[in-house]
Structure formats: C-alpha cells, structure tokens
Amino acid sequence: MPFDIDIHSIAANPKKAEPGHFRYDFRYLPALTSELETKAAGARELSFLWQPIAAVKEASLQCLIRKAQLHAII
C-alpha cells in the first residue's frame, strides 16, 4: 500500500502530440529486516538507494519521515 500519493497536472505537449493530463506519483515505505542483494528486474533498470533515516537530506522525503514518525509508523 502506498505511503504517500501526489497528483499533479502536466500541460499539453504539442511537439509530442500529447494532451494535458494528470501524473500520479506513489511513494512506498519499505522496511528491511536483513541485508538485501539488489538486481535489475528484466530489461528495466530500477534506481533506488537504501540509507539510514538520519542521512535523508531531500526536503520532501524529510516531510514524509516526520509524517511516519508522527503516526508511529517508523
């Protein structure tokens, strides 16, 4: 289940013949209980980084961390 969902509008792009539309971003809060070996899944490369909560510097992620702490999720 997503931890945070963001919805925002994307303007039409005439060069690509794309109409205006909405973009939905889903953020998840995974937790590990042991070491994890990561591998690419098929032809699609996945980009992610596991790090301690105290090392997170991005403001939007810090906001999610505070929200999770407030609700005793982490």
N, CA, C and O atoms as a Tripos MOL2 file, in Angstrom:
@<TRIPOS>MOLECULE
protein
  296   295    74     0     0
PROTEIN
NO_CHARGES

@<TRIPOS>ATOM
      1 N           0.8410   -1.1770    0.0000 N.3       1 MET1
      2 CA          0.0000    0.0000    0.0000 C.3       1 MET1
      3 C           0.8890    1.2440    0.0000 C.2       1 MET1
      4 O           1.8670    1.3020    0.7450 O.2       1 MET1
      5 N           0.5550    2.2460   -0.8350 N.am      2 PRO2
      6 CA          1.3790    3.4590   -0.8710 C.3       2 PRO2
      7 C           1.3330    4.2130    0.4510 C.2       2 PRO2
      8 O           0.3160    4.2200    1.1440 O.2       2 PRO2
      9 N           2.4480    4.8460    0.7850 N.am      3 PHE3
     10 CA          2.5400    5.6640    1.9840 C.3       3 PHE3
     11 C           2.1380    7.1000    1.6750 C.2       3 PHE3
     12 O           1.5890    7.7890    2.5350 O.2       3 PHE3
     13 N           2.4080    7.5570    0.4470 N.am      4 ASP4
     14 CA          2.1050    8.9280    0.0530 C.3       4 ASP4
     15 C           1.7380    8.9280   -1.4300 C.2       4 ASP4
     16 O           2.3720    8.2400   -2.2300 O.2       4 ASP4
     17 N           0.7190    9.6970   -1.7920 N.am      5 ILE5
     18 CA          0.3060    9.8070   -3.1890 C.3       5 ILE5
     19 C           0.2500   11.2820   -3.5550 C.2       5 ILE5
     20 O          -0.3640   12.0810   -2.8480 O.2       5 ILE5
     21 N           0.8930   11.6420   -4.6640 N.am      6 ASP6
     22 CA          0.9020   13.0180   -5.1470 C.3       6 ASP6
     23 C           0.2760   13.0300   -6.5350 C.2       6 ASP6
     24 O           0.6160   12.2040   -7.3810 O.2       6 ASP6
     25 N          -0.6360   13.9640   -6.7660 N.am      7 ILE7
     26 CA         -1.2920   14.0930   -8.0660 C.3       7 ILE7
     27 C          -1.0390   15.5120   -8.5650 C.2       7 ILE7
     28 O          -1.3190   16.4810   -7.8580 O.2       7 ILE7
     29 N          -0.5150   15.6350   -9.7730 N.am      8 HIS8
     30 CA         -0.3200   16.9640  -10.3410 C.3       8 HIS8
     31 C          -0.5720   16.9370  -11.8470 C.2       8 HIS8
     32 O          -0.4540   15.9010  -12.5020 O.2       8 HIS8
     33 N          -0.9250   18.1180  -12.3750 N.am      9 SER9
     34 CA         -1.2680   18.1870  -13.7950 C.3       9 SER9
     35 C          -0.0260   18.4180  -14.6460 C.2       9 SER9
     36 O           0.9180   19.0920  -14.2340 O.2       9 SER9
     37 N          -0.0500   17.8460  -15.8340 N.am     10 ILE10
     38 CA          1.0040   18.0080  -16.8290 C.3      10 ILE10
     39 C           0.3720   18.7360  -18.0140 C.2      10 ILE10
     40 O          -0.6690   18.3200  -18.5230 O.2      10 ILE10
     41 N           1.0040   19.8160  -18.4450 N.am     11 ALA11
     42 CA          0.4750   20.5940  -19.5650 C.3      11 ALA11
     43 C           0.5710   19.8040  -20.8700 C.2      11 ALA11
     44 O           1.3990   18.9050  -21.0130 O.2      11 ALA11
     45 N          -0.2830   20.1600  -21.8010 N.am     12 ALA12
     46 CA         -0.2330   19.5310  -23.1260 C.3      12 ALA12
     47 C           1.1240   19.7950  -23.7680 C.2      12 ALA12
     48 O           1.7370   20.8400  -23.5480 O.2      12 ALA12
     49 N           1.5820   18.8360  -24.5630 N.am     13 ASN13
     50 CA          2.8540   18.9600  -25.2700 C.3      13 ASN13
     51 C           2.5880   18.7910  -26.7690 C.2      13 ASN13
     52 O           2.5530   17.6700  -27.2750 O.2      13 ASN13
     53 N           2.3990   19.9230  -27.4830 N.am     14 PRO14
     54 CA          2.0920   19.8340  -28.9130 C.3      14 PRO14
     55 C           3.1910   19.1420  -29.7270 C.2      14 PRO14
     56 O           2.8910   18.4690  -30.7130 O.2      14 PRO14
     57 N           4.4540   19.2970  -29.3290 N.am     15 LYS15
     58 CA          5.5550   18.6700  -30.0710 C.3      15 LYS15
     59 C           5.4380   17.1520  -30.0770 C.2      15 LYS15
     60 O           5.8080   16.4990  -31.0530 O.2      15 LYS15
     61 N           4.9230   16.5940  -28.9890 N.am     16 LYS16
     62 CA          4.7500   15.1390  -28.8900 C.3      16 LYS16
     63 C           3.3090   14.7170  -29.1640 C.2      16 LYS16
     64 O           2.9770   13.5350  -29.0820 O.2      16 LYS16
     65 N           2.4590   15.6820  -29.4870 N.am     17 ALA17
     66 CA          1.0290   15.4350  -29.7120 C.3      17 ALA17
     67 C           0.3790   14.7910  -28.4900 C.2      17 ALA17
     68 O          -0.4830   13.9210  -28.6100 O.2      17 ALA17
     69 N           0.8140   15.2390  -27.3090 N.am     18 GLU18
     70 CA          0.2540   14.7140  -26.0540 C.3      18 GLU18
     71 C          -0.7070   15.7340  -25.4570 C.2      18 GLU18
     72 O          -0.3550   16.9070  -25.3250 O.2      18 GLU18
     73 N          -1.9080   15.3110  -25.0950 N.am     19 PRO19
     74 CA         -2.8410   16.2290  -24.4360 C.3      19 PRO19
     75 C          -2.4190   16.4640  -22.9820 C.2      19 PRO19
     76 O          -1.5930   15.7320  -22.4380 O.2      19 PRO19
     77 N          -2.9930   17.4850  -22.3750 N.am     20 GLY20
     78 CA         -2.7740   17.6870  -20.9500 C.3      20 GLY20
     79 C          -3.3010   16.4850  -20.1850 C.2      20 GLY20
     80 O          -4.2780   15.8580  -20.5950 O.2      20 GLY20
     81 N          -2.6570   16.1700  -19.0840 N.am     21 HIS21
     82 CA         -3.0760   15.0020  -18.3110 C.3      21 HIS21
     83 C          -2.5870   15.1310  -16.8710 C.2      21 HIS21
     84 O          -1.8710   16.0720  -16.5310 O.2      21 HIS21
     85 N          -2.9710   14.1950  -16.0490 N.am     22 PHE22
     86 CA         -2.5250   14.1670  -14.6630 C.3      22 PHE22
     87 C          -1.4420   13.1150  -14.4890 C.2      22 PHE22
     88 O          -1.4370   12.0910  -15.1720 O.2      22 PHE22
     89 N          -0.5390   13.3750  -13.5820 N.am     23 ARG23
     90 CA          0.5030   12.4090  -13.2260 C.3      23 ARG23
     91 C           0.2730   12.0140  -11.7670 C.2      23 ARG23
     92 O          -0.0040   12.8560  -10.9140 O.2      23 ARG23
     93 N           0.3930   10.7330  -11.5080 N.am     24 TYR24
     94 CA          0.1940   10.1890  -10.1680 C.3      24 TYR24
     95 C           1.5100    9.5890   -9.6870 C.2      24 TYR24
     96 O           2.0330    8.6570  -10.2980 O.2      24 TYR24
     97 N           2.0370   10.1200   -8.6040 N.am     25 ASP25
     98 CA          3.2720    9.5950   -8.0200 C.3      25 ASP25
     99 C           2.9260    8.8550   -6.7330 C.2      25 ASP25
    100 O           2.2710    9.4080   -5.8500 O.2      25 ASP25
    101 N           3.3630    7.6190   -6.6310 N.am     26 PHE26
    102 CA          3.1330    6.8000   -5.4480 C.3      26 PHE26
    103 C           4.4620    6.5800   -4.7460 C.2      26 PHE26
    104 O           5.4370    6.1740   -5.3780 O.2      26 PHE26
    105 N           4.5140    6.8430   -3.4500 N.am     27 ARG27
    106 CA          5.7180    6.5810   -2.6570 C.3      27 ARG27
    107 C           5.3960    5.4860   -1.6540 C.2      27 ARG27
    108 O           4.3290    5.4630   -1.0400 O.2      27 ARG27
    109 N           6.3400    4.5950   -1.5120 N.am     28 TYR28
    110 CA          6.1810    3.4690   -0.6010 C.3      28 TYR28
    111 C           7.2230    3.5610    0.4970 C.2      28 TYR28
    112 O           8.2810    4.1600    0.3080 O.2      28 TYR28
    113 N           6.9280    2.9730    1.6330 N.am     29 LEU29
    114 CA          7.8490    2.9490    2.7610 C.3      29 LEU29
    115 C           8.2010    1.4990    3.0520 C.2      29 LEU29
    116 O           7.5650    0.8610    3.8920 O.2      29 LEU29
    117 N           9.2100    0.9750    2.3650 N.am     30 PRO30
    118 CA          9.6150   -0.4140    2.6220 C.3      30 PRO30
    119 C          10.4860   -0.5000    3.8650 C.2      30 PRO30
    120 O          11.0990    0.4850    4.2770 O.2      30 PRO30
    121 N          10.5350   -1.6540    4.4400 N.am     31 ALA31
    122 CA         11.3910   -1.8920    5.6080 C.3      31 ALA31
    123 C          12.1060   -3.2210    5.4120 C.2      31 ALA31
    124 O          11.5250   -4.1830    4.9110 O.2      31 ALA31
    125 N          13.3570   -3.2610    5.8080 N.am     32 LEU32
    126 CA         14.1550   -4.4750    5.6920 C.3      32 LEU32
    127 C          14.4670   -5.0290    7.0710 C.2      32 LEU32
    128 O          14.6650   -4.2810    8.0270 O.2      32 LEU32
    129 N          14.5090   -6.3300    7.1560 N.am     33 THR33
    130 CA         14.9120   -6.9650    8.4060 C.3      33 THR33
    131 C          16.2760   -7.6200    8.2670 C.2      33 THR33
    132 O          16.8410   -8.0910    9.2540 O.2      33 THR33
    133 N          16.8150   -7.6540    7.0430 N.am     34 SER34
    134 CA         18.1430   -8.2290    6.8170 C.3      34 SER34
    135 C          18.7540   -7.5950    5.5770 C.2      34 SER34
    136 O          18.1160   -6.7870    4.9030 O.2      34 SER34
    137 N          19.9870   -7.9660    5.2840 N.am     35 GLU35
    138 CA         20.6620   -7.4320    4.1020 C.3      35 GLU35
    139 C          19.9230   -7.8600    2.8370 C.2      35 GLU35
    140 O          19.3370   -8.9410    2.7830 O.2      35 GLU35
    141 N          19.9590   -7.0150    1.8440 N.am     36 LEU36
    142 CA         19.2580   -7.2760    0.5920 C.3      36 LEU36
    143 C          20.2260   -7.1350   -0.5710 C.2      36 LEU36
    144 O          20.9510   -6.1440   -0.6630 O.2      36 LEU36
    145 N          20.2380   -8.1190   -1.4570 N.am     37 GLU37
    146 CA         21.0250   -8.0180   -2.6830 C.3      37 GLU37
    147 C          20.0940   -7.5170   -3.7700 C.2      37 GLU37
    148 O          19.0380   -8.1070   -3.9960 O.2      37 GLU37
    149 N          20.4650   -6.4400   -4.4450 N.am     38 THR38
    150 CA         19.5970   -5.8610   -5.4660 C.3      38 THR38
    151 C          20.0670   -6.2670   -6.8530 C.2      38 THR38
    152 O          21.2650   -6.3540   -7.1210 O.2      38 THR38
    153 N          19.1130   -6.5100   -7.7170 N.am     39 LYS39
    154 CA         19.3890   -6.8680   -9.1050 C.3      39 LYS39
    155 C          18.3660   -6.1730   -9.9910 C.2      39 LYS39
    156 O          17.2550   -5.8800   -9.5490 O.2      39 LYS39
    157 N          18.7340   -5.9130  -11.2260 N.am     40 ALA40
    158 CA         17.7970   -5.3250  -12.1830 C.3      40 ALA40
    159 C          16.7160   -6.3500  -12.5010 C.2      40 ALA40
    160 O          16.9870   -7.5470  -12.6050 O.2      40 ALA40
    161 N          15.5000   -5.8700  -12.6530 N.am     41 ALA41
    162 CA         14.3680   -6.7520  -12.9580 C.3      41 ALA41
    163 C          14.1180   -6.7330  -14.4560 C.2      41 ALA41
    164 O          13.5490   -5.7740  -14.9780 O.2      41 ALA41
    165 N          14.5330   -7.7710  -15.1440 N.am     42 GLY42
    166 CA         14.3490   -7.8430  -16.5910 C.3      42 GLY42
    167 C          15.1400   -6.7610  -17.3040 C.2      42 GLY42
    168 O          16.2700   -6.4530  -16.9250 O.2      42 GLY42
    169 N          14.5400   -6.1850  -18.3400 N.am     43 ALA43
    170 CA         15.2200   -5.1650  -19.1280 C.3      43 ALA43
    171 C          15.1100   -3.7870  -18.4960 C.2      43 ALA43
    172 O          15.8150   -2.8640  -18.9040 O.2      43 ALA43
    173 N          14.2510   -3.6340  -17.5230 N.am     44 ARG44
    174 CA         14.0340   -2.3290  -16.9080 C.3      44 ARG44
    175 C          14.9760   -2.1440  -15.7230 C.2      44 ARG44
    176 O          15.0370   -2.9930  -14.8330 O.2      44 ARG44
    177 N          15.7020   -1.0430  -15.7140 N.am     45 GLU45
    178 CA         16.6040   -0.7370  -14.6090 C.3      45 GLU45
    179 C          15.8360    0.0040  -13.5140 C.2      45 GLU45
    180 O          15.0860    0.9370  -13.8000 O.2      45 GLU45
    181 N          16.0190   -0.4020  -12.3000 N.am     46 LEU46
    182 CA         15.3830    0.2540  -11.1630 C.3      46 LEU46
    183 C          16.4370    1.0770  -10.4370 C.2      46 LEU46
    184 O          17.5630    0.6190  -10.2400 O.2      46 LEU46
    185 N          16.0760    2.2770  -10.0430 N.am     47 SER47
    186 CA         17.0170    3.1510   -9.3570 C.3      47 SER47
    187 C          16.5010    3.4240   -7.9470 C.2      47 SER47
    188 O          15.4440    4.0310   -7.7740 O.2      47 SER47
    189 N          17.2450    2.9750   -6.9460 N.am     48 PHE48
    190 CA         16.8720    3.2540   -5.5680 C.3      48 PHE48
    191 C          18.1010    3.1800   -4.6850 C.2      48 PHE48
    192 O          19.1430    2.6570   -5.0790 O.2      48 PHE48
    193 N          17.9590    3.7060   -3.4980 N.am     49 LEU49
    194 CA         19.0780    3.7570   -2.5620 C.3      49 LEU49
    195 C          18.5550    3.4890   -1.1620 C.2      49 LEU49
    196 O          17.6130    4.1400   -0.7100 O.2      49 LEU49
    197 N          19.1610    2.5360   -0.4790 N.am     50 TRP50
    198 CA         18.8300    2.2750    0.9180 C.3      50 TRP50
    199 C          19.7970    3.0930    1.7590 C.2      50 TRP50
    200 O          21.0080    3.0360    1.5450 O.2      50 TRP50
    201 N          19.2760    3.8480    2.7080 N.am     51 GLN51
    202 CA         20.1320    4.6350    3.5890 C.3      51 GLN51
    203 C          19.4430    4.8380    4.9310 C.2      51 GLN51
    204 O          18.2220    4.7130    5.0270 O.2      51 GLN51
    205 N          20.2180    5.1500    5.9690 N.am     52 PRO52
    206 CA         19.6100    5.4120    7.2790 C.3      52 PRO52
    207 C          18.7110    6.6530    7.2100 C.2      52 PRO52
    208 O          18.9750    7.5730    6.4360 O.2      52 PRO52
    209 N          17.6720    6.6720    8.0060 N.am     53 ILE53
    210 CA         16.7440    7.8060    8.0130 C.3      53 ILE53
    211 C          17.4790    9.1110    8.2770 C.2      53 ILE53
    212 O          17.1700   10.1270    7.6550 O.2      53 ILE53
    213 N          18.4360    9.1020    9.1790 N.am     54 ALA54
    214 CA         19.1700   10.3230    9.5250 C.3      54 ALA54
    215 C          19.9700   10.8800    8.3450 C.2      54 ALA54
    216 O          20.3390   12.0540    8.3560 O.2      54 ALA54
    217 N          20.2410   10.0650    7.3400 N.am     55 ALA55
    218 CA         21.0360   10.5060    6.1870 C.3      55 ALA55
    219 C          20.1940   11.1560    5.0950 C.2      55 ALA55
    220 O          20.7500   11.7030    4.1420 O.2      55 ALA55
    221 N          18.8710   11.1100    5.2080 N.am     56 VAL56
    222 CA         17.9910   11.6680    4.1760 C.3      56 VAL56
    223 C          18.0560   13.1910    4.2260 C.2      56 VAL56
    224 O          17.8220   13.7950    5.2730 O.2      56 VAL56
    225 N          18.3760   13.8090    3.0850 N.am     57 LYS57
    226 CA         18.5120   15.2710    3.0140 C.3      57 LYS57
    227 C          17.4120   15.9430    2.1900 C.2      57 LYS57
    228 O          17.1770   17.1410    2.3490 O.2      57 LYS57
    229 N          16.7420   15.2040    1.3220 N.am     58 GLU58
    230 CA         15.7180   15.7930    0.4540 C.3      58 GLU58
    231 C          14.5120   16.2370    1.2850 C.2      58 GLU58
    232 O          13.9630   15.4590    2.0650 O.2      58 GLU58
    233 N          14.1090   17.4950    1.1070 N.am     59 ALA59
    234 CA         13.0410   18.0840    1.9220 C.3      59 ALA59
    235 C          11.7300   17.3100    1.8420 C.2      59 ALA59
    236 O          11.0790   17.1000    2.8660 O.2      59 ALA59
    237 N          11.3290   16.8800    0.6420 N.am     60 SER60
    238 CA         10.0460   16.1740    0.5240 C.3      60 SER60
    239 C          10.0860   14.8320    1.2490 C.2      60 SER60
    240 O           9.0780   14.4000    1.8080 O.2      60 SER60
    241 N          11.2440   14.1700    1.2420 N.am     61 LEU61
    242 CA         11.3680   12.9030    1.9690 C.3      61 LEU61
    243 C          11.4260   13.1350    3.4750 C.2      61 LEU61
    244 O          10.8980   12.3320    4.2430 O.2      61 LEU61
    245 N          12.0640   14.2270    3.9080 N.am     62 GLN62
    246 CA         12.0860   14.5510    5.3360 C.3      62 GLN62
    247 C          10.6640   14.7850    5.8470 C.2      62 GLN62
    248 O          10.3340   14.4080    6.9720 O.2      62 GLN62
    249 N           9.8320   15.4040    5.0210 N.am     63 CYS63
    250 CA          8.4270   15.6200    5.3860 C.3      63 CYS63
    251 C           7.7130   14.2870    5.5730 C.2      63 CYS63
    252 O           6.9510   14.1220    6.5260 O.2      63 CYS63
    253 N           7.9500   13.3360    4.6750 N.am     64 LEU64
    254 CA          7.3350   12.0110    4.8020 C.3      64 LEU64
    255 C           7.8430   11.2800    6.0380 C.2      64 LEU64
    256 O           7.0850   10.5640    6.6930 O.2      64 LEU64
    257 N           9.1100   11.4550    6.3570 N.am     65 ILE65
    258 CA          9.6770   10.8200    7.5550 C.3      65 ILE65
    259 C           9.0020   11.3680    8.8040 C.2      65 ILE65
    260 O           8.6350   10.6080    9.7010 O.2      65 ILE65
    261 N           8.8360   12.6970    8.8630 N.am     66 ARG66
    262 CA          8.1540   13.2970   10.0270 C.3      66 ARG66
    263 C           6.7230   12.7780   10.1390 C.2      66 ARG66
    264 O           6.2420   12.5020   11.2380 O.2      66 ARG66
    265 N           6.0460   12.6480    9.0010 N.am     67 LYS67
    266 CA          4.6760   12.1240    8.9940 C.3      67 LYS67
    267 C           4.6500   10.6900    9.5310 C.2      67 LYS67
    268 O           3.7870   10.3430   10.3380 O.2      67 LYS67
    269 N           5.5820    9.8710    9.0890 N.am     68 ALA68
    270 CA          5.6500    8.4790    9.5490 C.3      68 ALA68
    271 C           5.9650    8.4100   11.0380 C.2      68 ALA68
    272 O           5.4060    7.5810   11.7550 O.2      68 ALA68
    273 N           6.8560    9.2760   11.5040 N.am     69 GLN69
    274 CA          7.1930    9.2950   12.9280 C.3      69 GLN69
    275 C           6.0050    9.7690   13.7600 C.2      69 GLN69
    276 O           5.7520    9.2360   14.8400 O.2      69 GLN69
    277 N           5.2800   10.7620   13.2640 N.am     70 LEU70
    278 CA          4.1030   11.2810   13.9670 C.3      70 LEU70
    279 C           3.0580   10.1950   14.1750 C.2      70 LEU70
    280 O           2.3980   10.1490   15.2130 O.2      70 LEU70
    281 N           2.9110    9.3270   13.1880 N.am     71 HIS71
    282 CA          1.9180    8.2500   13.2600 C.3      71 HIS71
    283 C           2.5080    6.9310   13.7490 C.2      71 HIS71
    284 O           1.8760    5.8800   13.6460 O.2      71 HIS71
    285 N           3.7240    6.9970   14.2820 N.am     72 ALA72
    286 CA          4.4130    5.8240   14.8560 C.3      72 ALA72
    287 C           4.5570    4.6800   13.8490 C.2      72 ALA72
    288 O           4.4960    3.5070   14.2180 O.2      72 ALA72
    289 N           4.7480    5.0320   12.5760 N.am     73 ILE73
    290 CA          4.9710    4.0180   11.5510 C.3      73 ILE73
    291 C           6.4330    3.6000   11.5500 C.2      73 ILE73
    292 O           6.7600    2.4410   11.2940 O.2      73 ILE73
    293 N           7.3070    4.5550   11.8380 N.am     74 ILE74
    294 CA          8.7420    4.2510   11.9250 C.3      74 ILE74
    295 C           9.2850    4.7550   13.2420 C.2      74 ILE74
    296 O          10.4740    4.6030   13.5180 O.2      74 ILE74
@<TRIPOS>BOND
     1     1     2 1
     2     2     3 1
     3     3     4 2
     4     3     5 am
     5     5     6 1
     6     6     7 1
     7     7     8 2
     8     7     9 am
     9     9    10 1
    10    10    11 1
    11    11    12 2
    12    11    13 am
    13    13    14 1
    14    14    15 1
    15    15    16 2
    16    15    17 am
    17    17    18 1
    18    18    19 1
    19    19    20 2
    20    19    21 am
    21    21    22 1
    22    22    23 1
    23    23    24 2
    24    23    25 am
    25    25    26 1
    26    26    27 1
    27    27    28 2
    28    27    29 am
    29    29    30 1
    30    30    31 1
    31    31    32 2
    32    31    33 am
    33    33    34 1
    34    34    35 1
    35    35    36 2
    36    35    37 am
    37    37    38 1
    38    38    39 1
    39    39    40 2
    40    39    41 am
    41    41    42 1
    42    42    43 1
    43    43    44 2
    44    43    45 am
    45    45    46 1
    46    46    47 1
    47    47    48 2
    48    47    49 am
    49    49    50 1
    50    50    51 1
    51    51    52 2
    52    51    53 am
    53    53    54 1
    54    54    55 1
    55    55    56 2
    56    55    57 am
    57    57    58 1
    58    58    59 1
    59    59    60 2
    60    59    61 am
    61    61    62 1
    62    62    63 1
    63    63    64 2
    64    63    65 am
    65    65    66 1
    66    66    67 1
    67    67    68 2
    68    67    69 am
    69    69    70 1
    70    70    71 1
    71    71    72 2
    72    71    73 am
    73    73    74 1
    74    74    75 1
    75    75    76 2
    76    75    77 am
    77    77    78 1
    78    78    79 1
    79    79    80 2
    80    79    81 am
    81    81    82 1
    82    82    83 1
    83    83    84 2
    84    83    85 am
    85    85    86 1
    86    86    87 1
    87    87    88 2
    88    87    89 am
    89    89    90 1
    90    90    91 1
    91    91    92 2
    92    91    93 am
    93    93    94 1
    94    94    95 1
    95    95    96 2
    96    95    97 am
    97    97    98 1
    98    98    99 1
    99    99   100 2
   100    99   101 am
   101   101   102 1
   102   102   103 1
   103   103   104 2
   104   103   105 am
   105   105   106 1
   106   106   107 1
   107   107   108 2
   108   107   109 am
   109   109   110 1
   110   110   111 1
   111   111   112 2
   112   111   113 am
   113   113   114 1
   114   114   115 1
   115   115   116 2
   116   115   117 am
   117   117   118 1
   118   118   119 1
   119   119   120 2
   120   119   121 am
   121   121   122 1
   122   122   123 1
   123   123   124 2
   124   123   125 am
   125   125   126 1
   126   126   127 1
   127   127   128 2
   128   127   129 am
   129   129   130 1
   130   130   131 1
   131   131   132 2
   132   131   133 am
   133   133   134 1
   134   134   135 1
   135   135   136 2
   136   135   137 am
   137   137   138 1
   138   138   139 1
   139   139   140 2
   140   139   141 am
   141   141   142 1
   142   142   143 1
   143   143   144 2
   144   143   145 am
   145   145   146 1
   146   146   147 1
   147   147   148 2
   148   147   149 am
   149   149   150 1
   150   150   151 1
   151   151   152 2
   152   151   153 am
   153   153   154 1
   154   154   155 1
   155   155   156 2
   156   155   157 am
   157   157   158 1
   158   158   159 1
   159   159   160 2
   160   159   161 am
   161   161   162 1
   162   162   163 1
   163   163   164 2
   164   163   165 am
   165   165   166 1
   166   166   167 1
   167   167   168 2
   168   167   169 am
   169   169   170 1
   170   170   171 1
   171   171   172 2
   172   171   173 am
   173   173   174 1
   174   174   175 1
   175   175   176 2
   176   175   177 am
   177   177   178 1
   178   178   179 1
   179   179   180 2
   180   179   181 am
   181   181   182 1
   182   182   183 1
   183   183   184 2
   184   183   185 am
   185   185   186 1
   186   186   187 1
   187   187   188 2
   188   187   189 am
   189   189   190 1
   190   190   191 1
   191   191   192 2
   192   191   193 am
   193   193   194 1
   194   194   195 1
   195   195   196 2
   196   195   197 am
   197   197   198 1
   198   198   199 1
   199   199   200 2
   200   199   201 am
   201   201   202 1
   202   202   203 1
   203   203   204 2
   204   203   205 am
   205   205   206 1
   206   206   207 1
   207   207   208 2
   208   207   209 am
   209   209   210 1
   210   210   211 1
   211   211   212 2
   212   211   213 am
   213   213   214 1
   214   214   215 1
   215   215   216 2
   216   215   217 am
   217   217   218 1
   218   218   219 1
   219   219   220 2
   220   219   221 am
   221   221   222 1
   222   222   223 1
   223   223   224 2
   224   223   225 am
   225   225   226 1
   226   226   227 1
   227   227   228 2
   228   227   229 am
   229   229   230 1
   230   230   231 1
   231   231   232 2
   232   231   233 am
   233   233   234 1
   234   234   235 1
   235   235   236 2
   236   235   237 am
   237   237   238 1
   238   238   239 1
   239   239   240 2
   240   239   241 am
   241   241   242 1
   242   242   243 1
   243   243   244 2
   244   243   245 am
   245   245   246 1
   246   246   247 1
   247   247   248 2
   248   247   249 am
   249   249   250 1
   250   250   251 1
   251   251   252 2
   252   251   253 am
   253   253   254 1
   254   254   255 1
   255   255   256 2
   256   255   257 am
   257   257   258 1
   258   258   259 1
   259   259   260 2
   260   259   261 am
   261   261   262 1
   262   262   263 1
   263   263   264 2
   264   263   265 am
   265   265   266 1
   266   266   267 1
   267   267   268 2
   268   267   269 am
   269   269   270 1
   270   270   271 1
   271   271   272 2
   272   271   273 am
   273   273   274 1
   274   274   275 1
   275   275   276 2
   276   275   277 am
   277   277   278 1
   278   278   279 1
   279   279   280 2
   280   279   281 am
   281   281   282 1
   282   282   283 1
   283   283   284 2
   284   283   285 am
   285   285   286 1
   286   286   287 1
   287   287   288 2
   288   287   289 am
   289   289   290 1
   290   290   291 1
   291   291   292 2
   292   291   293 am
   293   293   294 1
   294   294   295 1
   295   295   296 2
@<TRIPOS>SUBSTRUCTURE
     1 MET1         2 RESIDUE 1 A MET
     2 PRO2         6 RESIDUE 1 A PRO
     3 PHE3        10 RESIDUE 1 A PHE
     4 ASP4        14 RESIDUE 1 A ASP
     5 ILE5        18 RESIDUE 1 A ILE
     6 ASP6        22 RESIDUE 1 A ASP
     7 ILE7        26 RESIDUE 1 A ILE
     8 HIS8        30 RESIDUE 1 A HIS
     9 SER9        34 RESIDUE 1 A SER
    10 ILE10       38 RESIDUE 1 A ILE
    11 ALA11       42 RESIDUE 1 A ALA
    12 ALA12       46 RESIDUE 1 A ALA
    13 ASN13       50 RESIDUE 1 A ASN
    14 PRO14       54 RESIDUE 1 A PRO
    15 LYS15       58 RESIDUE 1 A LYS
    16 LYS16       62 RESIDUE 1 A LYS
    17 ALA17       66 RESIDUE 1 A ALA
    18 GLU18       70 RESIDUE 1 A GLU
    19 PRO19       74 RESIDUE 1 A PRO
    20 GLY20       78 RESIDUE 1 A GLY
    21 HIS21       82 RESIDUE 1 A HIS
    22 PHE22       86 RESIDUE 1 A PHE
    23 ARG23       90 RESIDUE 1 A ARG
    24 TYR24       94 RESIDUE 1 A TYR
    25 ASP25       98 RESIDUE 1 A ASP
    26 PHE26      102 RESIDUE 1 A PHE
    27 ARG27      106 RESIDUE 1 A ARG
    28 TYR28      110 RESIDUE 1 A TYR
    29 LEU29      114 RESIDUE 1 A LEU
    30 PRO30      118 RESIDUE 1 A PRO
    31 ALA31      122 RESIDUE 1 A ALA
    32 LEU32      126 RESIDUE 1 A LEU
    33 THR33      130 RESIDUE 1 A THR
    34 SER34      134 RESIDUE 1 A SER
    35 GLU35      138 RESIDUE 1 A GLU
    36 LEU36      142 RESIDUE 1 A LEU
    37 GLU37      146 RESIDUE 1 A GLU
    38 THR38      150 RESIDUE 1 A THR
    39 LYS39      154 RESIDUE 1 A LYS
    40 ALA40      158 RESIDUE 1 A ALA
    41 ALA41      162 RESIDUE 1 A ALA
    42 GLY42      166 RESIDUE 1 A GLY
    43 ALA43      170 RESIDUE 1 A ALA
    44 ARG44      174 RESIDUE 1 A ARG
    45 GLU45      178 RESIDUE 1 A GLU
    46 LEU46      182 RESIDUE 1 A LEU
    47 SER47      186 RESIDUE 1 A SER
    48 PHE48      190 RESIDUE 1 A PHE
    49 LEU49      194 RESIDUE 1 A LEU
    50 TRP50      198 RESIDUE 1 A TRP
    51 GLN51      202 RESIDUE 1 A GLN
    52 PRO52      206 RESIDUE 1 A PRO
    53 ILE53      210 RESIDUE 1 A ILE
    54 ALA54      214 RESIDUE 1 A ALA
    55 ALA55      218 RESIDUE 1 A ALA
    56 VAL56      222 RESIDUE 1 A VAL
    57 LYS57      226 RESIDUE 1 A LYS
    58 GLU58      230 RESIDUE 1 A GLU
    59 ALA59      234 RESIDUE 1 A ALA
    60 SER60      238 RESIDUE 1 A SER
    61 LEU61      242 RESIDUE 1 A LEU
    62 GLN62      246 RESIDUE 1 A GLN
    63 CYS63      250 RESIDUE 1 A CYS
    64 LEU64      254 RESIDUE 1 A LEU
    65 ILE65      258 RESIDUE 1 A ILE
    66 ARG66      262 RESIDUE 1 A ARG
    67 LYS67      266 RESIDUE 1 A LYS
    68 ALA68      270 RESIDUE 1 A ALA
    69 GLN69      274 RESIDUE 1 A GLN
    70 LEU70      278 RESIDUE 1 A LEU
    71 HIS71      282 RESIDUE 1 A HIS
    72 ALA72      286 RESIDUE 1 A ALA
    73 ILE73      290 RESIDUE 1 A ILE
    74 ILE74      294 RESIDUE 1 A ILE
